[in-house]
Amino acid sequence: MTESNGTPLIFTKGVVEEIINTVGKFPPETGGILGASSNGIISHFYYDRTGKSTTSGYTPDVSAVNEMLTNSWMPNGIFMVGIVH
């Protein structure tokens, strides 16, 4: 995967495994949030268990995601950098 400017995205092995074991195991569409620190490496994944899923789309649970970002990731220097679905 690459950013729109052609820069490769770098994921930790743990994040890839979490995506495979959640989003990758359920019927479409489920999703989650990707997080990275200032180094740009995607090192965090939040599986959105309460997001809305249909066969053709995924809508994040904005309240739950914002709460997680505010209380967990942001105080530790982790910022949302994308969505997987």
Buried (B, 14 or more C-beta within 10 A) or exposed (E): EEEEEEEEBEBBEEBEEBBEEBBEEEEEBBBBBBBBBEEEBBBBBBBBEEBEBEEEEBEBBEEBBEEBBEEEBEEEEBBBBEBBB
